[in-house]
Amino acid sequence: MKLESLEKFGWRFGLETTQTLLSVLGNPQVGLRYIHVAGSNGKGSTCAFTASFLKQAGYKTGLYTSPHLCDIRERFRINGAWISTQDFDRFSAKVLTACETVKKQLGHYPTHFEALTAIAFCWFQEQKVDWVVLEVGLGGRLDATNVIQNPAVSLIAPVGLEHQAILGKTVEKIAWEKAGIIKPGEFVATVQYEPAAYRTIEKVAREKAALLWKAGWDFDYGPIPRGLHWEGPGFSGDVTLPATPHYQVTNAALALAGIQYLRTNDHLMTSDRTLQKSFSDMRWPGRVEVVSTDPLVILDGAHNPDGAKALTAYLQKKYPGQRWVVLNGQLQDKDHRAFVKALKPLAALAVVTEPSIDRAEKGEKVFSCWENQGSRALLVKDWKKALTLAQAKAQGKTGLLITGSLYLVGDCRGELMGLKGLEKI
């Protein structure tokens, strides 16, 4: 059996299979210190800011995220370096052997994501990392990463409508699923735009007697020309950020809330200078990433309406009057109509395609959303051919924006930049 063969089992929600798999492997997740991050938008960037800080502070820091852009090993990092091919192959073989045992015990194999999560725990345990920054895959309550006990910090990034067939039709239901990472008596911080999401997370935290910090109440933040101003326990001041869109301020502020909790409770002994350097040095590819300036080509992994709205607002401010060819491919179980509506003001032309993943939405469905908005659109299902066409159409003063799915962004990033050297991202 190969690791990729587990992809045919799709997604499974519930912790029993992951717990059984980890038990067979000797429970490698036990004994590690975690920062656990859930949310609809920005959780990957929040993880990246947090991991950058811990690394800069001198801690051996594991980072597990999903999905990857160009290489599956991107999901597993220690102090920014990917897992080696040799270690990945070694732990894959170990986990696949354990998967056979799980099949005998439970009657089914673990999913691909459950196996990958087990690989991460095994590698982090062997490498004796000081901290693990752990990104939720989907939801929170029943996600494979939620097998961990007593994380030092839980963070919940902004919640929006996504995966509604799985997580629920309302913001309240989705926020309740995300809040499932909150552990009794432990710490959680959150930033939310939707009052309903705040109320839901607050209710879960109260029921579990967890210590909750909410943006706007327990800490506050706002954008400044080169970063953010943050005020809260233990720190008040300006923090310089890399040249990122304004909505990264929210992700940085949430990461800073978790860091400040740890600093004020003597879990971390670090200086404000370390904080400043780590945040200004953070890089997270595929998020409003400029890969060419002539012609202008930008990659962004926005995948739901809230992400599309934030992306549109940023690009309109950063590049006023700029015309764009939008290369757009999306996954199933998304609100394609609302996503397209949010992007419409940018698009002089939409080139619709399909990401190279089984969960890709049919191009015809996304194409019809653009047509219904009255936008000029072309449908090219093969993403490589679509990229070539989009590049040809984006000439002169017209830019190229590639968005809709991190899978599409990863496909195109590898094609545009070449795979050589991508381990440095």
Steps between C-alpha positions, in 0.01 A plus 500: 500500500614855424414807703318654203266200485334621822368805314217288355348478849434876497425680826376338818392702801542354844801431717477123550703402194777752569512399865525133404773569246702703748454232767648241263793739446558543874316835535776725365281808553527469879754718677528774239403864560243632255357817360183391319345724233154478339291740290366563151740769379856571606578200717801404287646851524428509873697177532784645293528813718497287814760254373724783379495652848576174680789427264643850546467458876731200484249217526510193278160547337292251303238630258226284346271664244276409208459494212839524332576709194749300295642215710331300772807537721417871539241397757770386743763749617741548785642850532386566145671199339287233333514139610766323294397256227667220695314578823172545317537163327607332825208630703257439215598132500461484878158663494378287209592185694298635793211573261478128422458431870228764523320334209498172690375665819240741361416353161618804302822682419587845633458784252789672327481799735490277809812322378678829428412627846650185650819551298527853642466382859755221449755735344456774760533249782819347356651843442416607858355836402430758769173620346256382235283751313211291374251614237154343492419333169123549485261612772653436840291284730535182292818584312787251527723760666256530791629180661750711695439568868561823689654729238678797654306731266202463270437769238187544288540718192199670337212264424296522181265287293694201364459124467134553584398148399735369771525771766154653487303761312547793741792693645390388846521131413834538325640704791383225739696243300809722502462559873528125548877545535445685831609279791360517855683752715746596227569828317341612173519825305288602204437775246160505333314733265163331553332569838328160474838328483622693804192402700536133407870482587439689824223255595722194437788655696268573792361146499853360509624752759770609253680834519390698196663809351284676241621769262330827586458400863812338644742630238474747217684569177493707186698553182780754472695589183761225544326248724267501797452666834415250775382564853444229756646324802876541524554696180388821338666628188557483127614187319651512151364245254628386161344658191171317538134594445306676771313188607828339608487751785216293646699177473806660657289648781352160581842336503625779725213438744610138543864600532420767759303253707803271507737788575293645781462159661875423491471226239729700270793718602558730204554866418287745307786519250457130426131558444567784257756312294300179477186672374681718246690195368193274456437371147198292397481426126178487302338783694493812281839388373648703215692253282554743211484876461526519118241381431342526843408150625353442846411172672249485784337204668167670576238224487180636653294822469659673798845431361397626157357821647821568693712426194294730280513785750877466535573488127270794425688708758848375411455514121225758430361475148694181425332263254529129574466168327375274780598133473243335723454139607318390815420194707163343566294599803575871456269792439617555143238762418593724795872448435465607137280795593770626737771470233297645213617862548857390426444287194535632147495132404456178697672183384329214682676169555515199733771442763677164477323336792203265522302753703522763224168654400394443142614789288156538343348582836752771585485631142123543526548714811720739304252504212212571735694800633523634146879458491710404201613145562672207330499137610815289467483192721868405475672734745831507310327603178291749697815652650658534156186669367472731801864604459437577133196712588681687778715720280604862523344668800267211588607292801442132568334391824492127581259413779214282626692212654842441652516188285470708184746754640747220572462350154562834333777608737704192417442554129586870509803483727628150440527247779872563555562691820146482631622350830604854589142633499 
